[in-house]
Amino acid sequence: MGLGSLSGRGKKRCALREQVKMFVKRVRGKRDPSGREETDPLLPLGESTAQRPSDVEAQVQACLWDGRLVEACVCIQEAERAGHAPATQLYGAVSCQVLGILAEALSGNPACLERMPAAVEAILWGQKCCLDQQGKGPSYTPVNWRQQFHQLVEKSVSRNIPQLPSPDSGRTLQAYLREVQVTVLSELLQLAPCLKPARLLGCIVKSYNKHIFQQLQQALGRSLQVSEIFLLLEWVARVYHSENFMGHPDIQDHSIKETDVLLVTDWIQKAEKKLLHAVQEEVSKRLDMILQNERETPDAYPYESDEDYIKLQVDVIQVLNSVITEAGNISHVLKPKVQQVCTEELLVFLQKYQAGENKFLRSKKAKNSLSAKLHPLKIVNRCISLREYLQKITGDKSDVNYLKGLSSLEDTESQARGLILHELIISSKALLRAYIRKGEKSMEDLIDNTKEYFTILPMKKQAAHKVLLESSYCRICFLYLKTLLKTDHTRLLEKWGDVEGRMEQDAGILHAAFSQLSPDVKQWSVVLLRVAEMLRVSDEDALKQLGSFLLRDIPEVRPADRVTVQEQGRGSLLAVNASGFTSRLYESHMSVYAAVGMQHYSCAQNCVPQFRFDCFLCFSKRQLRSLLQWKGSLSARQVTAVLGACEEVRVWLRQTSDPQDPQDPLDPKPLRWGCCFSCLW
């Protein structure tokens, strides 16, 4: 009875004691106003409630067991200030747990990911509460935990990031880049919820940036194909900062802030330099292979399809377009640089190609059989296509090498046209003599001969066919004038009666015939109408005006004259034989000459190969005199007066007209001509 009663009374006493302590805490607070430790009123006087070292260690161990890392740190700090706890040993225990959790979480342990926020809070607490100890004390003190976290990140990133495959591993660069993208993004997204609030995610992003570009730098040190370099550049320029990688909405704030711009730009510059060198080598190699295949493949005869005759230019354009288009897809700054490399390689290719073709055109084989005639037709079509493409991809139209390339293409094309049209011109010349001088033939005979000639020519849908039509149209018109002016005017009047009317009628017949062969052909027969108009009038003032128009539309450029262009800034001279600019290249060349200045010389040294453009009409003062004298009914004084007035107008037009402006102040419809009129005399 006594023992049981005492036990019951003891329990009641303990409960009452706890109630009193709670009451005292509510009334007096945890500390009294004097700052002294709170005492238990039920304990004997002088007995303190301060924790002993063993109690602190137990409390820290309990916090670590429950994952309350910050609370453990606070407990250690309070005990350290009171001088009752071995802080060094206790901080070491907390440091082991904090860094252990972070290491396991960075390695991808799901269990540690749940405990990672507590470890991150402990790191932040150490940064905030121990600023006075920055850089002091052992590595396991709270203030140094952030630095140790960075070291853990470096080890984790170097261990987790996929490694660049060896050249003989069989893995492609594309597969490697895809693996890097998937691995890095998945890890960043996994760690972002824990590290973003503490602003520690940027540390991991920065480390990945450094390791990725180190591996990309190693990749540039290898022997790479053009396609592989394009792949690396496109991945860095288009994918790296996209929403599918570092630009993901959940991490983009940290990735943008931690991006080392100099690291990226330095790598891009090195990759660009390597790309341009690789493009130059690969394009040169592929163009040489195209040329070699062309030389080893005989012409297809009989003619079967256009494909046999356009393969070379199609292959060349495809090779160059592939790299230019790929560069444009990556950057509008990279594209012009790649275009410049392609332009230089195309000019080298054209030199090699034309060397072989010019040798063929000068050989006897080029003048024999129909099969040999088809090859010059192929040359014309190639020169047209390659010239147009060269103009398209060239950035600097004043470059001397570019102008040389255009001139050489036109020279080769002119020779090939001459071979193709040689028989037609000979037969047309004979028919025109029989028609104008003897009256034995008619214009219908000339038209039938021309149509029959072009019927047997293949490639009717290609540009070469139209060029040949226009060239033959132009030559026939001036053969007509040449034959006309070599015929006695009085006898021609007796035979035709109305010479001017017959010329106008023949001009209409010619244009109608060539329009059937090519609906949008230029009306070269207008020169016959202009000459007929001059023959019809006798008024001196009207002749001055018409003669001025003729000299304006058909500028005088004698065969001995040359145009020398001083290229600005380089001091190199381009001497061009101006006796035969084509109408197609007239405007492009004149724009260059207008920009850098024009000078005329009767002779020039160090000339490039002469242009042999036979489609730029030149009409001189001497030729106009011959036309006026053939007309008759004019005195020597009238002829001199007309020539003097026309010369003054011609000089004025040269000084005031803009070569790039087709509109002339004297005539609302000025004409562009395209044949060498000097052949009339």
C-alpha positions as CSV (number, residue, x, y, z in Angstrom):
1,M,0.0,0.0,0.0
2,G,2.8,2.4,0.9
3,L,4.7,1.8,-2.3
4,G,1.7,2.1,-4.5
5,S,0.6,5.3,-2.9
6,L,4.1,6.8,-3.2
7,S,4.2,5.9,-6.8
8,G,0.9,7.6,-7.5
9,R,1.9,10.7,-5.6
10,G,5.2,10.8,-7.5
11,K,3.4,10.8,-10.9
12,K,1.1,13.6,-9.8
13,R,4.1,15.6,-8.5
14,C,5.8,15.3,-11.9
15,A,2.7,16.3,-13.8
16,L,2.2,19.3,-11.6
17,R,5.8,20.2,-11.9
18,E,5.5,20.3,-15.8
19,Q,2.4,22.5,-15.5
20,V,4.2,25.0,-13.4
21,K,7.1,25.1,-15.8
22,M,4.8,25.8,-18.7
23,F,3.1,28.5,-16.7
24,V,6.4,30.2,-15.8
25,K,7.5,30.1,-19.5
26,R,4.3,31.8,-20.6
27,V,4.6,34.5,-17.9
28,R,8.4,35.2,-17.9
29,G,9.4,34.0,-21.4
30,K,12.3,31.8,-22.2
31,R,14.8,34.2,-20.6
32,D,14.4,36.7,-17.8
33,P,14.9,40.4,-18.6
34,S,18.4,40.3,-17.2
35,G,19.4,37.7,-19.9
36,R,20.3,35.0,-17.4
37,E,19.4,31.4,-18.0
38,E,15.9,30.4,-17.0
39,T,15.7,28.3,-13.8
40,D,13.3,25.7,-12.7
41,P,11.5,27.0,-9.6
42,L,10.9,23.5,-8.4
43,L,14.6,22.6,-8.5
44,P,16.9,23.4,-5.6
45,L,18.4,26.9,-5.8
46,G,21.6,27.1,-7.9
47,E,20.9,24.0,-10.0
48,S,21.1,25.2,-13.8
49,T,19.2,23.9,-16.8
50,A,22.0,24.6,-19.3
51,Q,22.7,21.7,-21.7
52,R,25.8,19.7,-21.2
53,P,28.0,18.6,-24.2
54,S,26.5,15.1,-24.2
55,D,23.0,16.7,-24.5
56,V,24.1,18.8,-27.5
57,E,25.6,15.8,-29.3
58,A,22.3,13.9,-28.7
59,Q,20.2,16.7,-30.1
60,V,22.4,17.2,-33.2
61,Q,22.3,13.4,-33.8
62,A,18.5,13.5,-33.5
63,C,18.3,16.4,-36.0
64,L,20.6,14.6,-38.5
65,W,18.5,11.5,-38.1
66,D,15.3,13.4,-39.0
67,G,17.0,15.4,-41.8
68,R,16.7,18.7,-40.0
69,L,20.1,19.9,-41.1
70,V,19.6,23.6,-40.6
71,E,18.2,23.0,-37.1
72,A,21.3,20.9,-36.3
73,C,23.5,23.8,-37.5
74,V,21.6,26.3,-35.3
75,C,22.0,24.0,-32.3
76,I,25.7,23.7,-32.8
77,Q,26.1,27.5,-33.2
78,E,24.2,28.2,-30.0
79,A,26.2,25.6,-28.0
80,E,29.4,27.0,-29.6
81,R,28.6,30.5,-28.4
82,A,27.9,29.2,-24.9
83,G,31.2,27.3,-24.9
84,H,29.6,23.9,-24.1
85,A,29.9,21.9,-27.4
86,P,32.8,20.6,-29.5
87,A,31.7,22.5,-32.7
88,T,34.5,21.2,-34.9
89,Q,33.4,17.6,-34.5
90,L,29.7,18.3,-34.8
91,Y,30.1,20.5,-37.9
92,G,32.1,17.7,-39.5
93,A,29.2,15.3,-38.9
94,V,26.7,17.7,-40.5
95,S,29.1,18.4,-43.4
96,C,29.4,14.7,-44.2
97,Q,25.7,14.4,-44.3
98,V,25.1,17.6,-46.4
99,L,27.8,16.8,-49.0
100,G,26.8,13.1,-49.1
101,I,23.2,14.0,-49.9
102,L,24.3,16.4,-52.6
103,A,26.8,13.9,-54.1
104,E,24.1,11.1,-54.3
105,A,21.5,13.5,-55.7
106,L,23.9,14.7,-58.4
107,S,24.6,11.1,-59.3
108,G,20.8,10.6,-59.8
109,N,19.8,8.8,-56.6
110,P,16.0,9.4,-56.3
111,A,16.0,8.9,-52.5
112,C,18.6,11.7,-52.1
113,L,16.7,14.0,-54.4
114,E,13.9,14.2,-51.8
115,R,16.5,15.2,-49.1
116,M,18.3,17.6,-51.4
117,P,16.3,20.7,-50.4
118,A,17.4,20.3,-46.8
119,A,21.0,20.1,-47.8
120,V,20.7,23.2,-50.0
121,E,19.1,25.1,-47.1
122,A,22.1,24.2,-45.0
123,I,24.5,25.5,-47.6
124,L,22.5,28.8,-47.8
125,W,22.5,29.0,-44.0
126,G,26.2,28.6,-43.9
127,Q,26.6,31.5,-46.5
128,K,24.3,33.8,-44.5
129,C,25.2,33.1,-40.9
130,C,29.0,32.6,-41.2
131,L,30.0,35.6,-43.5
132,D,32.6,36.7,-40.9
133,Q,34.4,33.3,-41.4
134,Q,34.6,33.5,-45.2
135,G,37.6,31.7,-46.4
136,K,38.6,30.7,-42.8
137,G,38.5,27.4,-41.0
138,P,38.5,23.8,-42.2
139,S,36.7,22.8,-45.4
140,Y,33.9,21.2,-43.4
141,T,32.8,24.4,-41.8
142,P,29.4,25.7,-43.1
143,V,30.9,28.7,-44.9
144,N,32.9,26.5,-47.2
145,W,30.1,24.1,-48.1
146,R,29.2,26.1,-51.3
147,Q,32.7,25.8,-52.6
148,Q,32.7,22.1,-51.9
149,F,29.3,21.9,-53.7
150,H,31.0,23.4,-56.8
151,Q,33.7,20.8,-56.7
152,L,31.1,18.0,-56.5
153,V,29.3,19.6,-59.5
154,E,32.6,19.5,-61.5
155,K,33.2,15.8,-60.7
156,S,29.5,14.9,-61.4
157,V,29.4,16.7,-64.8
158,S,32.7,15.3,-66.0
159,R,31.4,11.8,-65.0
160,N,27.9,12.1,-66.4
161,I,28.4,14.0,-69.7
162,P,28.6,11.7,-72.8
163,Q,32.1,11.6,-74.2
164,L,33.0,12.4,-77.8
165,P,33.1,9.1,-79.8
166,S,36.3,8.0,-81.3
167,P,36.5,8.2,-85.2
168,D,36.6,4.4,-85.5
169,S,33.8,3.7,-83.0
170,G,31.0,3.8,-85.6
171,R,29.0,6.4,-83.8
172,T,28.0,9.5,-85.7
173,L,28.3,13.1,-84.5
174,Q,24.6,13.5,-84.8
175,A,24.0,10.6,-82.4
176,Y,26.5,12.1,-80.0
177,L,25.0,15.5,-80.0
178,R,21.5,14.0,-79.5
179,E,22.8,12.0,-76.5
180,V,24.4,15.2,-75.0
181,Q,21.2,17.1,-75.5
182,V,19.0,14.4,-73.9
183,T,21.3,13.6,-71.0
184,V,22.1,17.2,-69.9
185,L,18.6,18.5,-70.3
186,S,17.1,15.6,-68.3
187,E,19.6,16.1,-65.4
188,L,19.0,19.9,-65.3
189,L,15.3,19.5,-65.3
190,Q,15.6,16.9,-62.5
191,L,17.7,19.2,-60.3
192,A,16.0,22.5,-61.2
193,P,13.1,22.3,-58.6
194,C,15.7,21.8,-55.8
195,L,18.4,24.2,-56.9
196,K,16.5,27.1,-58.6
197,P,15.2,28.7,-55.4
198,A,18.7,28.7,-53.9
199,R,20.2,30.0,-57.2
200,L,22.6,27.0,-57.4
201,L,21.4,25.7,-60.8
202,G,23.6,28.2,-62.6
203,C,26.7,26.5,-61.2
204,I,25.7,23.2,-62.9
205,V,24.7,25.0,-66.2
206,K,28.1,26.8,-66.3
207,S,30.0,23.5,-65.8
208,Y,28.1,21.8,-68.5
209,N,28.7,24.7,-70.9
210,K,32.4,24.4,-70.3
211,H,32.6,20.7,-70.7
212,I,30.4,20.7,-73.9
213,F,32.5,23.3,-75.7
214,Q,35.7,21.5,-74.6
215,Q,34.5,18.4,-76.4
216,L,33.3,20.5,-79.4
217,Q,36.8,22.0,-79.6
218,Q,38.2,18.5,-79.7
219,A,35.9,17.6,-82.5
220,L,37.2,20.6,-84.6
221,G,40.7,19.1,-84.2
222,R,39.7,16.0,-86.1
223,S,39.4,15.5,-89.8
224,L,35.8,16.3,-90.5
225,Q,33.7,16.4,-93.6
226,V,31.8,19.6,-94.7
227,S,28.5,18.0,-93.7
228,E,29.8,17.3,-90.2
229,I,31.1,20.8,-89.7
230,F,27.7,22.2,-90.8
231,L,26.1,19.8,-88.3
232,L,28.2,21.2,-85.4
233,L,27.6,24.8,-86.4
234,E,23.9,24.3,-86.8
235,W,23.7,22.5,-83.5
236,V,25.4,25.4,-81.7
237,A,23.6,28.1,-83.6
238,R,20.1,26.6,-83.7
239,V,19.7,23.9,-81.1
240,Y,22.0,24.8,-78.2
241,H,19.9,27.8,-76.9
242,S,16.6,26.5,-78.2
243,E,13.6,25.4,-76.1
244,N,14.7,21.8,-76.6
245,F,18.0,22.4,-74.7
246,M,19.5,25.3,-72.7
247,G,16.6,27.6,-73.7
248,H,14.0,25.3,-72.0
249,P,11.5,27.5,-70.0
250,D,12.4,25.8,-66.7
251,I,16.1,26.6,-66.9
252,Q,16.5,29.4,-69.5
253,D,16.9,32.2,-66.9
254,H,20.0,30.4,-65.4
255,S,21.4,29.2,-68.8
256,I,21.3,32.7,-70.3
257,K,23.0,34.3,-67.3
258,E,25.7,31.6,-67.1
259,T,26.5,31.5,-70.9
260,D,30.1,32.5,-71.6
261,V,29.7,34.6,-74.8
262,L,33.4,34.6,-75.5
263,L,33.6,30.8,-75.2
264,V,30.8,30.4,-77.8
265,T,32.1,33.1,-80.2
266,D,35.6,31.8,-80.1
267,W,34.5,28.3,-81.0
268,I,32.2,29.6,-83.8
269,Q,35.1,31.6,-85.3
270,K,37.3,28.5,-85.3
271,A,34.5,26.3,-86.8
272,E,33.9,28.9,-89.5
273,K,37.5,29.0,-90.5
274,K,37.6,25.2,-90.7
275,L,34.4,25.1,-92.6
276,L,35.6,27.5,-95.3
277,H,38.8,25.5,-95.8
278,A,36.8,22.3,-96.0
279,V,34.3,23.8,-98.5
280,Q,37.1,24.9,-100.7
281,E,38.7,21.5,-100.8
282,E,35.5,19.5,-101.2
283,V,34.0,21.8,-103.9
284,S,37.3,21.8,-105.8
285,K,37.4,18.0,-105.7
286,R,33.8,17.5,-106.8
287,L,34.1,20.0,-109.6
288,D,37.2,18.3,-110.9
289,M,35.4,14.9,-110.8
290,I,32.5,16.4,-112.8
291,L,35.0,17.8,-115.4
292,Q,36.8,14.4,-115.6
293,N,33.5,12.5,-116.1
294,E,32.6,15.0,-118.9
295,R,35.8,14.5,-120.7
296,E,35.6,10.7,-120.4
297,T,31.9,10.5,-121.6
298,P,31.3,10.9,-125.3
299,D,28.5,13.0,-126.7
300,A,25.2,11.1,-127.0
301,Y,24.4,10.7,-130.7
302,P,21.8,10.5,-132.0
303,Y,20.3,13.1,-129.8
304,E,17.8,11.6,-127.3
305,S,17.0,14.1,-124.5
306,D,18.0,17.4,-123.0
307,E,19.4,15.6,-120.0
308,D,22.4,14.5,-122.0
309,Y,23.3,18.1,-122.7
310,I,22.6,19.8,-119.4
311,K,24.2,17.3,-117.0
312,L,27.4,19.2,-116.5
313,Q,25.9,22.6,-115.5
314,V,23.2,20.9,-113.4
315,D,25.8,19.0,-111.5
316,V,28.0,22.1,-111.0
317,I,25.1,24.2,-109.8
318,Q,23.9,21.4,-107.5
319,V,27.3,21.1,-105.9
320,L,27.7,24.8,-105.2
321,N,24.0,25.3,-104.2
322,S,24.2,22.6,-101.6
323,V,26.8,24.3,-99.5
324,I,25.5,27.8,-100.1
325,T,22.0,26.8,-99.1
326,E,23.2,24.9,-96.0
327,A,25.3,28.0,-94.9
328,G,22.2,30.2,-95.4
329,N,20.1,28.0,-93.2
330,I,22.6,28.5,-90.4
331,S,23.4,32.2,-90.7
332,H,22.9,35.1,-93.1
333,V,26.5,36.2,-92.1
334,L,28.0,32.8,-93.0
335,K,26.3,32.5,-96.4
336,P,28.2,35.3,-98.2
337,K,31.5,33.9,-97.0
338,V,30.7,30.5,-98.4
339,Q,29.4,32.1,-101.6
340,Q,32.8,33.8,-102.1
341,V,34.6,30.5,-101.7
342,C,32.2,28.9,-104.2
343,T,32.7,31.8,-106.7
344,E,36.4,31.4,-106.6
345,E,36.2,27.7,-107.2
346,L,33.7,28.2,-110.0
347,L,36.1,30.6,-111.7
348,V,38.9,28.1,-111.5
349,F,36.6,25.4,-112.8
350,L,35.6,27.6,-115.8
351,Q,39.2,28.1,-116.7
352,K,39.9,24.4,-116.8
353,Y,36.6,23.7,-118.7
354,Q,37.1,26.4,-121.3
355,A,40.7,25.3,-122.0
356,G,39.4,22.0,-123.3
357,E,36.4,23.5,-125.1
358,N,38.5,26.2,-126.9
359,K,40.8,23.4,-128.0
360,F,37.9,21.5,-129.5
361,L,36.4,24.6,-131.2
362,R,39.7,25.3,-132.9
363,S,40.1,21.8,-134.1
364,K,38.9,20.4,-137.5
365,K,36.6,18.0,-135.7
366,A,34.3,20.9,-134.7
367,K,33.5,21.6,-138.4
368,N,32.7,18.0,-139.4
369,S,29.5,16.0,-139.2
370,L,26.2,16.7,-137.4
371,S,27.4,15.0,-134.2
372,A,30.3,17.5,-134.0
373,K,27.8,20.4,-134.4
374,L,25.8,19.2,-131.4
375,H,28.8,19.7,-129.1
376,P,29.0,23.4,-129.8
377,L,25.3,23.7,-129.1
378,K,26.0,22.0,-125.7
379,I,28.8,24.5,-125.1
380,V,26.5,27.5,-125.8
381,N,23.9,26.2,-123.4
382,R,26.5,25.5,-120.7
383,C,28.1,29.0,-121.1
384,I,24.7,30.6,-120.7
385,S,23.7,28.7,-117.6
386,L,27.1,29.0,-115.9
387,R,27.3,32.7,-116.7
388,E,23.9,33.4,-115.2
389,Y,24.8,31.4,-112.1
390,L,28.1,33.1,-111.7
391,Q,26.3,36.5,-111.8
392,K,23.9,35.2,-109.2
393,I,26.4,34.1,-106.6
394,T,29.0,36.8,-107.1
395,G,28.8,39.5,-104.5
396,D,31.4,42.0,-105.8
397,K,30.5,42.7,-109.4
398,S,33.5,44.9,-109.9
399,D,36.0,42.2,-109.1
400,V,38.5,41.7,-111.9
401,N,38.5,37.9,-111.8
402,Y,34.7,38.0,-112.0
403,L,34.8,40.2,-115.1
404,K,37.5,38.0,-116.7
405,G,35.3,34.9,-116.0
406,L,32.3,36.5,-117.7
407,S,34.4,37.6,-120.7
408,S,35.9,34.2,-121.2
409,L,32.5,32.5,-121.0
410,E,31.2,34.9,-123.6
411,D,34.2,34.4,-125.8
412,T,33.7,30.6,-125.8
413,E,30.0,31.0,-126.4
414,S,30.6,33.3,-129.3
415,Q,33.0,30.9,-131.0
416,A,30.5,28.0,-130.5
417,R,27.6,30.1,-131.9
418,G,29.8,31.0,-134.9
419,L,30.3,27.3,-135.6
420,I,26.7,26.4,-135.3
421,L,25.4,29.3,-137.4
422,H,28.2,29.2,-140.0
423,E,26.3,27.2,-142.6
424,L,23.1,29.2,-142.0
425,I,24.9,32.5,-142.5
426,I,26.6,31.3,-145.7
427,S,23.3,30.1,-147.2
428,S,21.4,33.2,-146.0
429,K,24.1,35.4,-147.6
430,A,23.7,33.6,-150.9
431,L,19.9,33.8,-150.8
432,L,19.9,37.5,-150.0
433,R,22.3,38.2,-152.9
434,A,20.0,36.3,-155.2
435,Y,17.0,38.1,-153.8
436,I,18.3,41.7,-153.7
437,R,20.8,41.8,-156.6
438,K,19.3,39.3,-159.1
439,G,15.7,38.9,-158.1
440,E,15.9,35.1,-158.5
441,K,14.8,34.4,-154.9
442,S,12.3,35.7,-152.5
443,M,12.1,36.4,-148.8
444,E,10.0,33.2,-148.4
445,D,13.0,31.2,-149.6
446,L,15.2,32.8,-146.9
447,I,12.5,32.1,-144.2
448,D,12.1,28.5,-145.3
449,N,15.9,27.9,-145.2
450,T,16.1,29.4,-141.7
451,K,13.1,27.3,-140.4
452,E,14.5,24.1,-141.8
453,Y,17.9,24.8,-140.2
454,F,16.5,25.3,-136.8
455,T,14.1,22.3,-137.1
456,I,17.0,19.9,-137.0
457,L,18.7,21.5,-134.0
458,P,17.8,19.8,-130.7
459,M,17.3,21.4,-127.2
460,K,14.4,23.5,-128.4
461,K,13.4,24.1,-124.7
462,Q,16.8,25.3,-123.6
463,A,18.2,28.8,-123.5
464,A,20.8,28.1,-126.1
465,H,18.1,27.6,-128.8
466,K,16.6,31.0,-128.2
467,V,20.1,32.7,-128.1
468,L,20.9,31.1,-131.5
469,L,17.6,32.3,-132.9
470,E,18.2,35.8,-131.8
471,S,21.8,35.7,-133.1
472,S,20.8,34.4,-136.5
473,Y,17.9,37.0,-136.6
474,C,20.3,39.8,-135.9
475,R,22.9,38.6,-138.4
476,I,20.4,38.1,-141.2
477,C,19.1,41.7,-140.7
478,F,22.6,43.1,-141.1
479,L,23.4,40.8,-144.0
480,Y,20.3,42.3,-145.6
481,L,21.6,45.8,-145.1
482,K,25.1,44.8,-146.3
483,T,23.8,43.3,-149.5
484,L,21.4,46.2,-150.0
485,L,24.2,48.9,-149.7
486,K,26.5,47.0,-152.0
487,T,23.8,47.0,-154.7
488,D,23.5,49.9,-157.1
489,H,20.7,52.2,-155.8
490,T,19.5,53.2,-159.3
491,R,19.2,49.6,-160.5
492,L,17.4,48.7,-157.2
493,L,14.9,51.5,-157.8
494,E,14.2,50.2,-161.3
495,K,13.7,46.7,-159.9
496,W,11.7,47.4,-156.7
497,G,10.3,50.8,-157.3
498,D,9.6,51.7,-153.7
499,V,12.8,50.6,-152.0
500,E,11.8,51.9,-148.6
501,G,8.4,50.2,-148.7
502,R,10.0,46.9,-149.7
503,M,12.4,47.2,-146.8
504,E,9.5,47.8,-144.4
505,Q,7.7,44.8,-145.8
506,D,10.7,42.5,-145.6
507,A,11.3,43.7,-142.0
508,G,7.7,42.6,-141.1
509,I,8.2,39.2,-142.8
510,L,11.5,38.6,-140.9
511,H,10.0,39.4,-137.6
512,A,6.8,37.4,-138.2
513,A,8.9,34.3,-139.1
514,F,11.2,34.5,-136.1
515,S,8.3,35.2,-133.8
516,Q,6.9,31.9,-134.8
517,L,10.1,30.2,-133.9
518,S,10.4,32.1,-130.6
519,P,7.3,34.2,-129.5
520,D,9.2,36.6,-127.3
521,V,12.2,37.2,-129.7
522,K,13.6,40.7,-129.8
523,Q,12.7,42.7,-132.9
524,W,16.1,43.1,-134.5
525,S,14.5,44.0,-137.8
526,V,13.8,47.5,-136.4
527,V,17.2,48.5,-137.8
528,L,15.8,48.0,-141.3
529,L,12.9,50.3,-140.4
530,R,15.2,53.0,-139.2
531,V,17.4,52.8,-142.3
532,A,14.3,52.8,-144.5
533,E,13.0,55.9,-142.7
534,M,16.3,57.7,-143.4
535,L,16.1,56.7,-147.0
536,R,12.5,58.0,-147.3
537,V,13.1,61.6,-146.1
538,S,15.2,64.3,-147.8
539,D,14.7,67.2,-145.4
540,E,18.1,68.1,-143.9
541,D,16.7,68.7,-140.4
542,A,14.8,65.4,-140.4
543,L,17.9,63.6,-141.5
544,K,19.9,65.2,-138.7
545,Q,17.4,63.9,-136.1
546,L,17.1,60.4,-137.6
547,G,20.9,60.2,-137.9
548,S,21.3,61.3,-134.3
549,F,18.9,58.5,-133.2
550,L,20.8,56.0,-135.2
551,L,24.1,56.9,-133.6
552,R,22.5,57.0,-130.2
553,D,20.9,53.6,-130.4
554,I,23.9,52.1,-132.2
555,P,27.0,53.7,-130.4
556,E,30.3,54.0,-132.2
557,V,32.9,51.7,-130.9
558,R,35.6,51.0,-133.4
559,P,37.5,47.7,-133.3
560,A,40.7,49.4,-132.3
561,D,39.0,51.1,-129.4
562,R,39.4,49.6,-125.9
563,V,37.8,50.4,-122.6
564,T,40.2,50.3,-119.7
565,V,38.9,50.1,-116.2
566,Q,41.0,51.2,-113.3
567,E,39.7,49.1,-110.3
568,Q,39.5,51.3,-107.2
569,G,41.7,50.4,-104.4
570,R,43.7,47.6,-106.1
571,G,45.5,49.3,-109.0
572,S,44.8,46.4,-111.4
573,L,43.8,47.1,-115.0
574,L,41.2,45.3,-116.9
575,A,41.5,46.1,-120.6
576,V,38.5,45.0,-122.5
577,N,38.1,44.9,-126.3
578,A,34.9,46.9,-126.8
579,S,34.3,45.9,-130.4
580,G,31.7,43.4,-129.3
581,F,29.9,43.7,-126.0
582,T,26.7,41.7,-125.9
583,S,23.5,43.3,-125.1
584,R,23.0,40.9,-122.2
585,L,26.2,42.0,-120.5
586,Y,26.0,45.7,-121.6
587,E,24.1,47.0,-118.6
588,S,26.1,44.9,-116.1
589,H,29.4,46.1,-117.5
590,M,28.3,49.7,-118.0
591,S,27.2,49.9,-114.3
592,V,30.7,48.9,-113.3
593,Y,32.4,51.4,-115.7
594,A,30.1,54.2,-114.5
595,A,31.1,53.5,-110.9
596,V,34.9,53.5,-111.5
597,G,35.2,55.7,-114.5
598,M,35.7,55.2,-118.3
599,Q,38.7,56.0,-120.5
600,H,39.2,55.3,-124.1
601,Y,42.4,54.1,-125.6
602,S,43.3,53.1,-129.2
603,C,45.6,50.5,-127.7
604,A,46.2,49.1,-124.3
605,Q,48.9,46.9,-122.8
606,N,48.4,43.8,-120.6
607,C,45.0,43.1,-122.0
608,V,42.9,40.1,-121.0
609,P,41.7,37.9,-123.8
610,Q,39.6,39.9,-126.2
611,F,35.8,39.8,-126.0
612,R,34.4,38.2,-129.1
613,F,30.8,39.4,-128.5
614,D,29.2,39.7,-132.0
615,C,25.9,41.1,-130.7
616,F,26.7,44.7,-129.9
617,L,25.9,47.0,-132.9
618,C,28.4,49.7,-133.6
619,F,27.5,52.4,-136.1
620,S,30.3,55.0,-136.8
621,K,30.3,58.4,-138.4
622,R,32.0,56.8,-141.5
623,Q,29.3,54.2,-141.8
624,L,26.6,56.9,-141.6
625,R,28.4,58.8,-144.4
626,S,28.3,55.7,-146.6
627,L,24.6,55.3,-146.0
628,L,23.8,59.0,-146.9
629,Q,26.0,58.7,-150.0
630,W,24.2,55.5,-151.1
631,K,20.9,57.3,-150.6
632,G,21.8,59.9,-153.2
633,S,19.9,63.2,-153.8
634,L,22.1,64.9,-151.2
635,S,24.9,67.3,-151.9
636,A,28.3,67.1,-150.3
637,R,27.5,70.1,-148.2
638,Q,24.2,68.5,-146.9
639,V,26.0,65.3,-146.1
640,T,28.7,67.2,-144.2
641,A,26.0,69.2,-142.3
642,V,24.1,66.1,-141.3
643,L,27.2,64.3,-140.1
644,G,28.3,67.4,-138.1
645,A,25.0,67.7,-136.4
646,C,24.8,64.0,-135.6
647,E,28.3,64.0,-134.2
648,E,27.5,66.9,-131.9
649,V,24.3,65.1,-130.6
650,R,26.3,61.9,-130.2
651,V,28.9,63.6,-128.1
652,W,26.3,65.3,-126.0
653,L,24.5,62.0,-125.4
654,R,27.7,60.4,-124.2
655,Q,28.2,63.2,-121.7
656,T,24.7,63.5,-120.3
657,S,23.0,60.1,-120.6
658,D,23.1,57.6,-117.7
659,P,24.2,54.1,-118.9
660,Q,22.0,52.5,-116.4
661,D,18.9,54.4,-117.5
662,P,17.3,53.0,-120.7
663,Q,15.1,56.1,-121.1
664,D,16.6,58.8,-123.4
665,P,15.4,62.4,-123.4
666,L,15.3,62.6,-127.1
667,D,13.1,59.5,-127.8
668,P,10.5,57.9,-125.5
669,K,11.4,54.5,-126.8
670,P,15.2,54.1,-127.2
671,L,16.5,50.8,-128.5
672,R,19.3,48.5,-127.4
673,W,21.1,46.9,-130.3
674,G,23.0,43.7,-130.6
675,C,25.2,43.1,-133.6
676,C,28.4,44.4,-135.1
677,F,27.5,46.9,-137.8
678,S,31.1,47.3,-138.8
679,C,30.7,44.1,-140.9
680,L,28.7,46.1,-143.4
681,W,31.7,47.8,-144.8
